[in-house]
Amino acid sequence: MGFNPFGFHLTSVLIHIVNALILYVIVLGLSASLGLAFFTALIFSVHPLLSESVNYISSRSDILLGLFLLLSLFFYARIQGRLLRSRYFYISIICFVAALLSKESALVFPLFLLVYAIVLDKGKKNNLAYFLVSLIYILVRVVVSFKFKYVGHYFPVFSLALTDIKVIAQYASLIFYPFSLHKNWLLPLVTSLKDSGFILSFLACAGMVILAIRWFKKNKLFSFGLFWFFIFIIPSLNIILLPLLNIPPALGKAIISEAWAYLAVMGMILAVCSFLLKAAVYRNAKLIVYIVLILVACFFSGLTVKRNELWAGNPVNFYKDLLWYHPANASIHYNLANAYFQQDLCGEAIKEYQTVVFLNPAHLYARNNLCNAYVKCSKFDQAVSACEELIKINPYIFKAYYNLGAAYFNQGEYAKAIVAYEKAVTLRPDFKEAAEALELVKQKIKSGEKGRREKD
């Protein structure tokens, strides 16, 4: 595929379609209702909240996780008789292992199977093997490959726990109200039980839990869908995520990613569709529910198309949209600057690189790219100043000397250019561009000296 992303995007879309089809088969097997299975899979397939999971190549792990866990559930549901004698059990275990290798969020799957067996009364299938596989995976991950280096970030555990109530409610609200979608939401940490946002979120979450318990006998699929949502949100909670990955709370805020909700969305959609169709007792009522669900699917499809256009379109527009939500985020400004630079809009790139340096003076990549942009814009005096400032901060950045040499060369300061290029080659002997530029300057000096001798 090389640098062409088409193949990655195509396979992501195909995997998402397959996931929707598997979800349809699973719900049909659980409910024997074509309507419930169809609308659950349909709304899931077009939901705008999943745009990031499907469009963002780095989020492929989320859709692969969904694929393998759905397959594992599908084969688990087909197990009949003794567990160890069923080929479906071994296929299910293999799919579960594949899910773990796709993303560690699969570790909650044994808990999900336990809830599946209890809520839907699917007999006493022994899912101890899934817990055992999870335990083995954790041991291997920690002992063999988990390179954990704790740098001493302070995690306000109580505050994160309270904030995660808001995080859960935020994920739920985005399923029902998928507007203002963007990458990496940041929620202020809750520091008090009196926080109004926390109180409303707590009431919403408590209400969902109470509904799931009270409707346990009336509508098992409704309860199961809500528990499905809660279980697969667990790996995305900051109280687990931040300490595990050693990420400091970002500017005192909690992190939300739309891609992390991929599996949880399935459960919430199943719960809502099950509730609506169960409540529609009369024939006309069911027809109205069908019409409403079709309209919702069409509306979500339109939102998804608009969201996909942003993902697939000009990167400049994508990062400018992000900046509307995070105007002081240095990383977004940096990406926007790079997008401008790649489109030869070096004036705009310079402004964004300057913003990055203002927001984060230690951002050395932005400083170096600023030097490069100055050279590209023929602003050689500014390039010299920027390069010299960067070299003072870190004298081992070979590209800074290369950009400094380019600025001196264009100013006609050949001797200074040679010194800068030689320093770049010394720091990075395999830096081909610097070596070639150094040779070019030397030839320029020789040709100039030869011309003067001929005149004399």
Secondary structure as GFF3:
##gff-version 3
##sequence-region A 1 456
A	DSSP	alpha_helix	6	31	.	.	.	ID=ss1
A	DSSP	alpha_helix	34	46	.	.	.	ID=ss2
A	DSSP	three_ten_helix	48	50	.	.	.	ID=ss3
A	DSSP	alpha_helix	51	55	.	.	.	ID=ss4
A	DSSP	three_ten_helix	57	59	.	.	.	ID=ss5
A	DSSP	alpha_helix	60	77	.	.	.	ID=ss6
A	DSSP	three_ten_helix	83	85	.	.	.	ID=ss7
A	DSSP	alpha_helix	87	102	.	.	.	ID=ss8
A	DSSP	three_ten_helix	104	108	.	.	.	ID=ss9
A	DSSP	alpha_helix	109	119	.	.	.	ID=ss10
A	DSSP	alpha_helix	128	140	.	.	.	ID=ss11
A	DSSP	pi_helix	141	145	.	.	.	ID=ss12
A	DSSP	alpha_helix	157	176	.	.	.	ID=ss13
A	DSSP	beta_strand	185	188	.	.	.	ID=ss14
A	DSSP	alpha_helix	196	214	.	.	.	ID=ss15
A	DSSP	alpha_helix	220	233	.	.	.	ID=ss16
A	DSSP	three_ten_helix	234	236	.	.	.	ID=ss17
A	DSSP	alpha_helix	238	245	.	.	.	ID=ss18
A	DSSP	beta_strand	253	256	.	.	.	ID=ss19
A	DSSP	three_ten_helix	258	261	.	.	.	ID=ss20
A	DSSP	alpha_helix	262	279	.	.	.	ID=ss21
A	DSSP	alpha_helix	283	312	.	.	.	ID=ss22
A	DSSP	alpha_helix	315	325	.	.	.	ID=ss23
A	DSSP	alpha_helix	330	342	.	.	.	ID=ss24
A	DSSP	alpha_helix	346	359	.	.	.	ID=ss25
A	DSSP	alpha_helix	364	376	.	.	.	ID=ss26
A	DSSP	alpha_helix	380	393	.	.	.	ID=ss27
A	DSSP	alpha_helix	398	410	.	.	.	ID=ss28
A	DSSP	alpha_helix	414	427	.	.	.	ID=ss29
A	DSSP	alpha_helix	432	455	.	.	.	ID=ss30
###
